[in-house]
Amino acid sequence: MHTRVDIRRDDTVKVITGRGKNAKDKKRVLAVFPNDGKLLVEGVKLVKKHLSSKRTRNKAGIAEQESRIAISNVMVVCPSCDKPTRVAHDKKGDRFIRVCKRCDAPLDK
């Protein structure tokens, strides 16, 4: 299932539902998986991974890492109005850019 994703890597997002909902601050997107409809958000849905010592690494133990969450559980934060918003698309030249629905400011750099 490939969907068009309006969220990109290094975007600032706010988690609106799920495990990271209690985090009031805005977080950065680490990776996007559009085929699965999921993404990695910094510091949200931390899980513990058990590591064994292999020949390549000597560290064994328990490490915390982010787990994937659904794209529908986050909203993009507009850099100009600093509020969570939906994303619109506007044609600029020969390509489309992402635009804030609240203030019509471009989300792309």
N, C-alpha and C positions, 0 to 999 in steps of 0.2 A: 504494500500500500504506500505509494509515493504521494505525498501531499506537498502543496506549496507552503513553505515555511517563511513566516515574516520575521522570525528571530534569527539572528546571526551570532557567530562567535564574537566575544568581547562586548556584546550589548549589555546594558544594565537592565535588569528585570526585577520585578517584585513578585514574590510567590503569593498567590491569592487563595490557594487551597492545598491541602495535603500536609506532609510532614514539616515543611519549612514555613508554614503559615504564620507561626508565632514570631518569626524573625521580622521585626518591623523595618529593618534597614534594607537597602537595595543591594542586590548581589550581581556578580558578573557571570556571564555564560562562558563555560570552559569549552564545550563541544556540543555540536548539534547532530542528531541522527535523524534525517528527514524520512528515511524509509520506515523507521519504527515509530515516528511521531514522538520522539523523546529527546531530552537534552540533559547535559551535566551542568549544574549550577554550583558555584563555589560555596562550600560550607553548608549545603542543604542535603538532607537525607544521607548522613554519614553512616556507613556500615563498617563493621570490623572484618578484616580479612586475615586469615591465619596463614602465615608464611613459614615454609620449611626451609632449612638450610640446604642449598644445592651447591654444586661445584662452583658455579659462577658467583654466587653471593654467600656470605657467611652469616648474614643477619637472619635469625629465625625469631618468630614471635607474632605479635598481633599488631596489625597496622590499620589505621582508619583511612577510608577513602570515600569519595562521593559516589553515590549510585544514581542511576538515571531516573528522571521524573518526566511526566507527560508534558508536552508543550502546552496543552490546554490549561495547565495549572499555573501558568505565569503570564504576566503582562509586561510589555516593554515600557520602560520609563523614558519619557521624552527629556532630552538634555536641556531644552530651553524652558519648558514650563515645570520640569521636575516632578511630574505626576504620572502615574500609570495610565496608559492610553492604548487604544486600538490603533492598528496600522492601516493607513490608506496608501494607494499607489498613485503617483503623478508622473506624467510623461515629461521628461526634460531632454530635449534633443531627440536622439534616437534610442534612448533607454528609459526604463522606469526607475524611479527612486521611491523610497519609503518616506511617508509623510505622517506626522502626528495628526490624529483626528481632532484633538482639542484646539491646537493653536496653529495648525497648518505649517509648522516648521519642519524642515527636512531632518530625517533621522540618520541618513547616510552622510558620511564625511566627504 
